[in-house]
């Protein structure tokens, strides 16, 4: 879990993501050691991942803000719709059995892998302005719903939208770190609430958030997040995106397999 935190923090700073793609699979491997029913494992892993993203994204956005790269106006205008979407995602997660949630996670990971391996939209621009009105409501709300179901910070989708609307990749990555905070905080609270009363949870769980695991991951992700930020501003991340995309393919297949056999 310490190692997962280091990787998640670095990935969060580098790619503007919360690190859930790293943390959730690690939790699937470690949480059985804390006991609990296998049927509850997916919910606890995703809820705990959301809790870790709060600290990781805060650390990343602070490091980016020191470089003047965060667009706080975008965060303010998107926040209400993102939070509403998160609420819808958490309610949906409460009605999905554990194996089904694992399949949803794996499918979402494979979808994101396509972006990292084949960035078809990279360098393209469709507008000079960020979407507003109904379009902003739909994109932001959908982003919140999708991200809360997967236990991720939603940075990848946010970056795609911002770069298509004329934002530089560095500014998009920096601002996406803030999107992670907006998604993760209500998501973690929501998973705590829907998990109250659940039986046979791993030791140390508060609802569907496992506090010991979250603290361990956070302790190292807070250290490595600024390293990823520094790399994002100093390097071309093309090769790292390909490597991360291959990792996502492997994790997506593994999670779908676990769900089908759950």
Secondary structure as GFF3:
##gff-version 3
##sequence-region A 1 262
A	DSSP	alpha_helix	2	15	.	.	.	ID=ss1
A	DSSP	alpha_helix	20	30	.	.	.	ID=ss2
A	DSSP	three_ten_helix	31	34	.	.	.	ID=ss3
A	DSSP	three_ten_helix	38	40	.	.	.	ID=ss4
A	DSSP	alpha_helix	41	65	.	.	.	ID=ss5
A	DSSP	alpha_helix	72	94	.	.	.	ID=ss6
A	DSSP	alpha_helix	98	117	.	.	.	ID=ss7
A	DSSP	alpha_helix	133	150	.	.	.	ID=ss8
A	DSSP	alpha_helix	155	164	.	.	.	ID=ss9
A	DSSP	alpha_helix	169	195	.	.	.	ID=ss10
A	DSSP	beta_strand	205	206	.	.	.	ID=ss11
A	DSSP	beta_strand	209	210	.	.	.	ID=ss12
A	DSSP	alpha_helix	211	234	.	.	.	ID=ss13
A	DSSP	alpha_helix	238	260	.	.	.	ID=ss14
###
